[in-house]
C-alpha cells in the first residue's frame, strides 16, 4: 500500500467515527438539497455506495475546527460566542457553527471553491442558516440576524464573502414545508443530481438502479 493509499484509508476510517457522520436525525444542511436522498435517509434506505469521496468534506471539517479553536482563544470564557452548539426541536437536529450572543446573530461557515462563489448563497444554504436560527430560538437563544460566510479553499482572505439577512420565520416555514412534503411522499421523489456527481458523493447511488438511486439530471435552484 502506498502512502497516498494509506492516507485515504486513514481519512475514511477517521470520518466514520465523527458525530455528524453518524447522525440519525435530519439536519438543516439536508433540507432543500436532493429530495430523493433525504427521503431515503428518512426511510432507512440501503447505502449502496460505501466508497464515496470524502476529502472535500474532511478539509471542510478541518477548517471548521481551526476556526472554532481560534474563536475560543479570543473568547476563552465564552462571554461573546457560543461555538459548535447542538440544538434540536422535534426530529430536527443542527450543529450551529457560531452564535454571537451580543449581536444575537447565527453564523455558518461554508467552505467552497472560488468558482462556486457565483452560486452563493443558494436557497438551501439560506434555508439552512434560517433553520439554525429557528432551532436556537426554540432553545431560548434570541436571533436577530443570520449570516453565511463562504471561505474558498483555493483562495485567500480577500476572497472570503458573506451574506447577512434578518431571521425570518416565513423562510423557516418554507424549509419545514419542503421537509414535510418529502416525509409525506409514498414514493421516492425524483433525483436531483447528475449521475456523474452521485457516483462519487452519494452513499445511496446504485448504477443499476435496482436497490438505490441511479441519479438524475442536475437542476438549477432559484435564489431565495
N, C-alpha and C positions, 0 to 999 in steps of 0.2 A: 504494500500500500504506500503510495507517495504521500509526501507531507501535505499536498493540496487535498488529497482524498481524506487524509486524517483530519484536516481542518473541517471539512464538510461534515464528516461523521460526528465530530465533537460538537459543532454548532447545532446540528439536528438533534442530537441526544440531549443537549442542554436545554433547548427550547421546549422539549416535551414536558419538562418539569415546571415550567413557568405557570403562574396562576392564571393569566389571561388565556393561555393556550388551552387550559383545562376548564375554562368557564362554561357552565351549562346554560345559565340564563342568557337571554338575548341582550346584547349590548347596543347602545346608541350608534356605534360605528357600523352596525349591520343594517340599520334602517335606512331605506332609500337606495340601497345597493341592489344586488341581484335578488329578486323576489324568490326565484326557484331555490337558490342556496339557503335563504332564510327559512323557506318552507321545509326544506329537507332537514335543517337543524331542528326545527320545531317538531318534526315528525320522526325524529331518530333515524334519519336516512343512513344508509350504509356508506361509510367513507371508502370509496373505491380507488382513491388515488393517493396513496401514502407518500409518494416521492415528489411532493410539491417543492418548489424552490423557496427558500426561506431567508436568503442573505439580506435582501432589502428590509424585511421585517426585523431581522436581528440588528441591522445597522440603525433602524429607527428606534428600537428599544434602547440601544446603547446611547444614542443621542438624548433620549428622554431621561435616562438615568443620570447622565452627566449634568443636564440642566437642573434636575432635581437636587443633586448634590451642591451645585453652585448656588442655588437659591437658599438651601439650608445653611450654607456658610454665611450668607448675607443676613439671614434671619434665624439664628440658632434657637431662639426661644419661641418661634412660631407666633410672633405678635402680629405680623403683617400677612404672612402667606400660609395657606394650607396646601399641602402637596400630596399628589397621588392618593386622593380620597376615594374610597369605595363607598358608593351610595346606591341604595336600592329603593324601589317602590313597586309593589305588586310583583310581577315577574320580570321587571326590567332592572338590569344592573349596569352601572357605569363606573369607570375609574377616571376621575377628574384630574387632569394634569396639575392645574394650579387654580386656587381660589384666592383672590385678593380681598382680604377682609375689609380693609379700609375703603376701597372703591366699590365693593360688592360686585366684583367682576369675575366671570369664569374665563379661563384661558386654556385653549387646547393647542398643543404644538403639532404641526404636521410636517413630516419630513417628505420632501418631494424632489423631483428633478427640475432643473431650470425650465425645460421645455413644458413641464406640467403647470407652470405658473399661469399660463393663458387660460386654464380651466379653473383657477382658484378665485373665489371659493365655489365649490359645487353645491348643488341643492342638498345632497346627502351630508356634506360637511356642515352646512348651516343647520340642518335638522339635528345633527349630532350634538353640536355645541349648545343649541337651544334645549335639547333634552337633558344635557348636563345641568343647565340652569334649572330646569324643572325638577330634577332629582335633588339638587341642592336645596331648592325652595321647600320641597316636600320633607326635607330632613332638617329644617329650621335655620337655613342659611339664606338670607335675603340676597336677591340677584337683581342688579340694575342693567348690566350690560354683559354681552357675551363676545368673546374675541377668539379669532382663529389666527395663528401665526404660522406662515409657511417658511420652512427652513430648507433651502436647496442643498442636497448632499454634494452636488457638484458645483457649488457656488461659494461665495464668501459673505461677510457681514453686509455688504452693500446690496446683496440680492434678497435679503430677508424682507418679506412683505406681510402685512396683516390686514385683517378685516374685522371691524367692530360694529355691532348694532345693538339696539336695546333688547333686553329679554322680552319675548312676546309669546304669550300663551297660545295665541292663534296659530303661530307657526308650530308650536309643540303639538297642537291638535292635528295639524296636517300629518305630522310624523306618526302620531299614535294611530290615526285613521289608516295610514299605509300598513302599519303592523297588524291592525285588526283585520284588514282586508286579506292579508297573507294568511293569518291564523284561520280565518273562516273558509279558506279555499279547500274544496274537497278533492281537487286535482292539482298537480304541480303547475305553478304558473310558468309562463314562457321564460326561457333562459335569456339573460341579458348580454353576456359577453361572447365574443368570437371564440370558437374552439381553440384557436392558437394561443389565446390567453388562458382559458380554462385548463388546458392541458398541463400548464406549469404552475398554476396558482390556486386551483380549486380542488379541495380534497374529495369532492363529490363527482369529479369528472370521470366519465367512463366512455371511452372511444366507441364502444359497441352500442351504448345507449340502453343496454339490456337491464342494468341494475341501477346505475347512477345517471348522470346527465352528460350528454354528448356535446353540450354547448349550443350556442345560437348565434345570432347576429348582434354585433355591438350597436347599441342605441345611444344617441346623444340626449342627455337630460337637460332640461331648461334650467337656467339660473334662477334662484329664489330672489 
